[in-house]
Amino acid sequence: MRTLNVSISDIEYKLYGIKNDKLSFADIIKIVSKGMAKQKLDKSIALAKQNGLSGLTMEEITEEVKAVVHAQEK
């Protein structure tokens, strides 16, 4: 097994909730993937609010998705 040293800032260390200085590669991938997914979700929520879509019901969202899929099929 090989050892890889990675340096991150204190801000990133706290941002990703890292609790241990020794992590497996799989742990690093999981932590970073989770952080990136959260950032994308936060951006999606902000965009929905900016465009007046944050108040849509699940039924309205489903109808919007169906309309887009239907338009792409043409």
PENORDA-V20451 format. One record per residue. OMEGA is omega in degrees with one decimal (none if undefined). Layout:
BEGIN
omega=OMEGA
omega=OMEGA
END
This chain:
BEGIN
omega=178.8
omega=177.4
omega=179.5
omega=178.3
omega=179.5
omega=178.1
omega=175.1
omega=-179.8
omega=175.9
omega=179.5
omega=178.5
omega=179.3
omega=178.8
omega=-178.4
omega=-178.2
omega=176.3
omega=-178.6
omega=-176.2
omega=-172.0
omega=178.7
omega=179.4
omega=-178.6
omega=173.3
omega=178.1
omega=178.5
omega=177.8
omega=179.2
omega=178.8
omega=-179.3
omega=-178.3
omega=-178.3
omega=179.0
omega=178.8
omega=178.9
omega=179.0
omega=178.3
omega=178.7
omega=178.2
omega=179.0
omega=177.8
omega=178.2
omega=179.2
omega=178.8
omega=178.7
omega=179.5
omega=178.8
omega=178.2
omega=178.2
omega=-179.3
omega=-175.6
omega=176.4
omega=-177.6
omega=-173.9
omega=-179.3
omega=-178.6
omega=174.8
omega=177.7
omega=178.4
omega=179.3
omega=177.4
omega=179.0
omega=179.3
omega=178.0
omega=179.6
omega=178.5
omega=-179.6
omega=179.8
omega=179.2
omega=180.0
omega=179.7
omega=-179.7
omega=-179.3
omega=-178.0
omega=none
END
